[in-house]
Amino acid sequence: MKKDVQDLFPTRLERKLGMFERIDPVVFTDEAERSNGPLSEAQVREYEEKGFLSFEGFFDREEMEAFIQELREYEQDEDLKLSEGTILEPGREEIRSIFGIHEISERFSRLTRDPRLLAMVEQLLGRGIYIHQSRINYKPGFKGKGFDWHSDFETWHSEDGMPRMRSLSCSIILTDNGEFNGPLMLIPGSHRYFVPCVGRTPTDNYKESLKSQDVGVPDNASLRELMLKGDIEAPKGPAGTLVMFECNTMHGSNINMSCWPRSNLFFVYNSVENGLMNPFCGNRPRPEFLANRSDWNPLKPVG
């Protein structure tokens, strides 16, 4: 773990601070590296401007079938439900999230090192990346709860000690995401502003925040300003669709009021040059299944 440095993104304070423009680049590669990868110049520019990219049917449905079958097995695994890394819906027995999925499954571990993913991530973050966090978010039909608006970086900075905005998430749709089953929603351009949140972080806050988030939630006035500037987009698509979004892009999702379940896989890639420090909120570090502190070796693509 790296030594402490100045906190450039103060948050979780008693008094509200106004949001301010980001100080980090969005794309960390030089002109030669930006143009030497699978993403086109237009796609790199879109990611830089909006804070996310969407690729409908990036993986073939046939490629996803084995992952979907494994997913069904996890839903019936009573031992897995008792694991600390498995989060259940409040007051229910349905799974809300499974963290550390790449540590549980060799199939998912290999997917984190898919050369198609790594090439795009390194085109944006630079060479040398590792998995900060992985998870599956479930939303069963009729019962799946939503996720409030938030910036992942605000949490990772405050509670995990991620110093700078040099990470991104790859969200892979495992079951079709449509208009009515609570798809991921993002605010274009919101990644260009950091929104400090109010309220000290309770000890072991993750035990409650992973079920229902109360601390680290942006204020309505800031959200309104961001939405009026950028609107809201909800990329949808069949199983195998990929959404890549910058760590500070504001996002959330509604409850699932349909009969169709929604399950999305998330791989969080962080630069090896952006390794974790002590949590900036002053608490002890969260568990490894939420924030990888033990293995920052650069990922190598699988053959």
C-alpha positions as CSV (number, residue, x, y, z in Angstrom):
1,M,0.0,0.0,0.0
2,K,1.3,3.4,-0.9
3,K,2.0,6.2,1.6
4,D,-0.5,8.9,2.3
5,V,-0.6,12.0,0.1
6,Q,-2.6,15.2,0.0
7,D,-6.3,14.5,-0.5
8,L,-7.2,16.2,-3.8
9,F,-10.8,15.2,-3.6
10,P,-12.2,16.0,-0.2
11,T,-15.5,14.4,0.5
12,R,-17.6,12.9,3.4
13,L,-17.2,16.2,5.4
14,E,-19.6,17.7,7.9
15,R,-20.1,20.8,5.6
16,K,-21.1,20.6,2.0
17,L,-18.5,21.6,-0.6
18,G,-19.5,22.7,-4.1
19,M,-18.7,20.4,-7.0
20,F,-15.5,21.2,-8.9
21,E,-14.0,20.3,-12.3
22,R,-11.8,17.2,-12.4
23,I,-8.0,17.7,-12.3
24,D,-7.1,14.4,-13.9
25,P,-7.1,13.5,-17.6
26,V,-9.8,11.3,-18.9
27,V,-7.6,9.5,-21.4
28,F,-4.0,8.9,-20.1
29,T,-2.3,7.8,-23.3
30,D,-0.4,10.0,-25.7
31,E,-1.4,10.7,-29.3
32,A,0.5,7.7,-30.7
33,E,-1.0,5.3,-28.1
34,R,-4.5,6.7,-28.5
35,S,-4.5,6.0,-32.2
36,N,-2.8,2.5,-31.9
37,G,-5.6,0.4,-30.5
38,P,-9.0,-1.1,-31.2
39,L,-11.0,2.1,-30.4
40,S,-11.3,4.5,-33.2
41,E,-10.4,8.2,-32.8
42,A,-14.1,9.0,-32.7
43,Q,-14.7,6.4,-29.9
44,V,-11.8,7.7,-27.8
45,R,-13.2,11.3,-28.2
46,E,-16.7,10.1,-27.3
47,Y,-15.4,8.4,-24.1
48,E,-13.4,11.6,-23.3
49,E,-16.5,13.8,-23.7
50,K,-19.3,11.6,-22.4
51,G,-17.5,9.4,-19.9
52,F,-18.7,6.1,-21.3
53,L,-19.0,3.9,-24.4
54,S,-21.5,1.2,-25.4
55,F,-21.0,-1.7,-27.7
56,E,-24.2,-3.7,-28.4
57,G,-23.5,-7.4,-28.8
58,F,-19.8,-7.0,-28.2
59,F,-19.6,-10.7,-27.2
60,D,-21.7,-13.3,-29.1
61,R,-24.6,-14.7,-27.2
62,E,-23.1,-18.1,-27.6
63,E,-19.9,-16.8,-25.8
64,M,-22.1,-15.7,-22.9
65,E,-24.1,-18.9,-22.5
66,A,-21.6,-20.6,-20.3
67,F,-21.4,-17.5,-18.0
68,I,-25.2,-17.3,-17.9
69,Q,-25.4,-21.0,-16.9
70,E,-22.9,-20.5,-14.1
71,L,-24.9,-17.5,-13.0
72,R,-28.0,-19.6,-12.6
73,E,-26.0,-22.1,-10.5
74,Y,-24.9,-19.3,-8.2
75,E,-28.5,-18.3,-7.6
76,Q,-29.1,-21.7,-6.1
77,D,-25.9,-22.0,-4.1
78,E,-26.9,-21.6,-0.5
79,D,-23.3,-21.7,0.7
80,L,-22.4,-18.8,-1.6
81,K,-25.3,-16.8,-0.1
82,L,-23.5,-17.1,3.3
83,S,-20.2,-15.7,1.9
84,E,-19.2,-12.2,3.1
85,G,-18.8,-11.2,-0.5
86,T,-22.4,-12.0,-1.4
87,I,-24.9,-9.2,-0.7
88,L,-28.6,-10.1,-0.3
89,E,-31.5,-7.8,-1.0
90,P,-32.6,-6.0,2.2
91,G,-35.1,-8.2,4.1
92,R,-35.0,-10.9,1.4
93,E,-33.1,-14.1,0.4
94,E,-32.5,-13.0,-3.2
95,I,-28.9,-12.1,-4.2
96,R,-28.2,-8.4,-4.9
97,S,-24.5,-8.7,-5.7
98,I,-21.6,-11.2,-5.7
99,F,-18.2,-9.5,-5.2
100,G,-14.8,-11.0,-6.2
101,I,-16.4,-13.1,-8.9
102,H,-13.1,-13.4,-10.7
103,E,-11.6,-15.0,-7.6
104,I,-14.5,-17.5,-7.4
105,S,-14.7,-18.6,-11.0
106,E,-11.8,-19.5,-13.4
107,R,-14.2,-18.7,-16.3
108,F,-14.8,-15.2,-15.1
109,S,-11.1,-14.8,-14.2
110,R,-10.1,-15.6,-17.8
111,L,-12.7,-13.1,-19.0
112,T,-11.0,-10.3,-17.1
113,R,-7.9,-11.0,-19.3
114,D,-9.7,-11.2,-22.6
115,P,-7.4,-9.5,-25.0
116,R,-10.3,-7.5,-26.6
117,L,-11.0,-5.9,-23.2
118,L,-7.5,-5.3,-22.1
119,A,-6.5,-3.6,-25.4
120,M,-9.3,-1.1,-25.1
121,V,-8.7,-0.4,-21.4
122,E,-5.0,0.1,-21.9
123,Q,-5.7,2.4,-24.9
124,L,-7.5,4.7,-22.3
125,L,-5.6,4.1,-19.1
126,G,-2.2,3.3,-20.4
127,R,-0.2,0.1,-20.0
128,G,-0.2,-1.8,-16.7
129,I,-3.7,-2.4,-15.3
130,Y,-5.1,-4.7,-12.7
131,I,-8.5,-5.7,-11.3
132,H,-9.5,-3.4,-8.4
133,Q,-12.9,-5.0,-8.0
134,S,-15.2,-7.5,-9.8
135,R,-18.9,-8.2,-9.1
136,I,-22.2,-9.4,-10.5
137,N,-25.3,-7.2,-9.8
138,Y,-28.6,-9.1,-9.9
139,K,-32.1,-7.7,-10.3
140,P,-34.7,-10.5,-10.1
141,G,-38.0,-9.9,-11.8
142,F,-40.5,-7.8,-9.7
143,K,-38.1,-7.8,-6.7
144,G,-34.8,-6.3,-7.9
145,K,-34.0,-3.0,-6.0
146,G,-32.3,0.0,-7.6
147,F,-28.9,1.6,-7.1
148,D,-28.9,5.3,-6.2
149,W,-27.0,7.9,-8.2
150,H,-23.3,7.8,-7.3
151,S,-19.8,8.2,-8.5
152,D,-17.7,5.0,-8.0
153,F,-14.6,7.1,-7.6
154,E,-16.1,9.0,-4.6
155,T,-16.5,5.7,-2.8
156,W,-13.2,4.2,-3.9
157,H,-11.3,7.4,-3.0
158,S,-12.9,7.9,0.4
159,E,-13.3,4.3,1.6
160,D,-10.5,2.5,-0.4
161,G,-7.8,5.2,-0.8
162,M,-7.8,5.3,-4.6
163,P,-5.8,8.5,-5.1
164,R,-6.7,9.6,-8.6
165,M,-9.3,9.1,-11.4
166,R,-7.4,6.5,-13.4
167,S,-9.7,3.6,-13.5
168,L,-12.8,2.4,-15.4
169,S,-15.5,-0.2,-15.3
170,C,-16.4,-2.7,-18.0
171,S,-20.1,-3.8,-17.5
172,I,-21.0,-6.9,-19.5
173,I,-24.7,-7.6,-19.8
174,L,-25.4,-11.2,-18.9
175,T,-29.2,-11.2,-19.3
176,D,-30.9,-8.8,-21.7
177,N,-31.2,-5.2,-20.5
178,G,-34.4,-3.5,-21.7
179,E,-36.3,-0.4,-20.9
180,F,-38.3,-1.9,-18.0
181,N,-35.9,-4.2,-16.0
182,G,-33.7,-1.5,-14.5
183,P,-30.9,-0.9,-17.0
184,L,-27.7,1.0,-16.0
185,M,-28.3,4.8,-16.4
186,L,-25.4,7.3,-16.8
187,I,-25.2,11.1,-16.9
188,P,-23.0,12.1,-20.0
189,G,-20.3,14.5,-19.1
190,S,-20.7,14.1,-15.3
191,H,-17.2,12.5,-15.1
192,R,-15.8,16.0,-15.6
193,Y,-16.9,17.2,-12.2
194,F,-16.2,15.8,-8.7
195,V,-19.2,16.1,-6.4
196,P,-18.2,16.0,-2.7
197,C,-20.7,14.3,-0.4
198,V,-21.8,15.2,3.2
199,G,-21.5,13.0,6.2
200,R,-18.8,11.1,8.0
201,T,-18.3,7.5,7.0
202,P,-19.4,5.0,9.7
203,T,-17.1,2.2,10.6
204,D,-17.7,-0.8,8.4
205,N,-20.0,1.3,6.3
206,Y,-19.9,-1.2,3.4
207,K,-22.1,-3.7,5.4
208,E,-25.0,-1.4,4.9
209,S,-24.1,0.7,1.9
210,L,-23.9,-2.3,-0.4
211,K,-27.6,-3.0,0.4
212,S,-28.8,0.6,0.6
213,Q,-26.5,3.6,0.2
214,D,-27.0,6.6,2.5
215,V,-23.4,8.0,2.8
216,G,-21.6,9.0,-0.4
217,V,-24.8,10.0,-2.2
218,P,-24.6,13.2,-4.2
219,D,-27.0,16.1,-3.4
220,N,-30.0,16.7,-5.6
221,A,-28.8,20.2,-6.6
222,S,-25.6,18.9,-8.1
223,L,-27.4,16.0,-9.8
224,R,-29.9,18.4,-11.3
225,E,-27.1,20.6,-12.7
226,L,-25.3,17.6,-14.2
227,M,-28.5,16.3,-15.7
228,L,-29.4,19.6,-17.2
229,K,-26.0,19.8,-18.8
230,G,-25.8,16.2,-20.0
231,D,-29.2,14.5,-19.7
232,I,-29.4,10.8,-18.9
233,E,-28.6,7.8,-21.1
234,A,-29.4,4.1,-20.5
235,P,-27.5,1.8,-22.9
236,K,-29.5,-1.3,-23.5
237,G,-29.0,-4.5,-25.4
238,P,-28.9,-8.3,-25.5
239,A,-26.6,-10.5,-23.5
240,G,-23.0,-9.8,-24.5
241,T,-23.4,-6.0,-24.7
242,L,-20.6,-4.1,-23.2
243,V,-20.6,-0.7,-21.5
244,M,-17.3,0.9,-20.5
245,F,-17.6,3.9,-18.1
246,E,-15.1,6.2,-16.4
247,C,-14.7,5.8,-12.7
248,N,-16.2,9.3,-11.9
249,T,-19.2,9.0,-14.3
250,M,-22.4,9.4,-12.3
251,H,-24.6,6.4,-12.7
252,G,-27.5,4.5,-11.1
253,S,-30.4,2.3,-11.9
254,N,-34.1,1.9,-11.2
255,I,-35.9,-1.0,-9.5
256,N,-36.9,-3.9,-11.8
257,M,-40.7,-3.7,-12.1
258,S,-40.8,-6.2,-15.0
259,C,-40.9,-10.0,-15.0
260,W,-37.5,-10.2,-16.7
261,P,-34.5,-10.5,-14.5
262,R,-31.4,-8.3,-15.1
263,S,-27.9,-9.4,-14.4
264,N,-24.8,-7.4,-15.2
265,L,-21.1,-8.3,-14.7
266,F,-18.6,-5.5,-13.7
267,F,-14.8,-5.6,-14.0
268,V,-13.1,-2.6,-12.5
269,Y,-9.7,-1.9,-14.0
270,N,-7.2,0.4,-12.3
271,S,-3.8,1.6,-13.4
272,V,-0.8,0.0,-11.5
273,E,0.3,3.6,-11.1
274,N,-2.8,4.4,-9.2
275,G,-2.5,1.9,-6.4
276,L,-4.5,2.2,-3.2
277,M,-3.4,4.2,-0.2
278,N,-5.0,4.5,3.3
279,P,-8.7,5.3,3.0
280,F,-9.1,9.1,2.8
281,C,-12.2,8.9,5.1
282,G,-9.8,7.8,8.0
283,N,-11.4,4.4,8.5
284,R,-9.6,1.1,8.2
285,P,-9.5,-0.4,4.7
286,R,-12.5,-2.4,3.3
287,P,-12.1,-6.1,2.7
288,E,-10.2,-7.5,-0.2
289,F,-13.3,-8.6,-2.1
290,L,-14.2,-4.9,-2.4
291,A,-10.8,-3.4,-2.9
292,N,-7.8,-5.4,-4.1
293,R,-4.7,-4.5,-2.1
294,S,-2.7,-7.6,-2.5
295,D,-2.1,-8.2,-6.2
296,W,-1.3,-5.2,-8.5
297,N,0.7,-7.2,-11.1
298,P,-0.3,-6.1,-14.6
299,L,-2.8,-8.3,-16.2
300,K,-1.6,-10.3,-19.2
301,P,-4.1,-11.3,-22.0
302,V,-5.1,-14.9,-22.2
303,G,-4.4,-16.8,-25.5
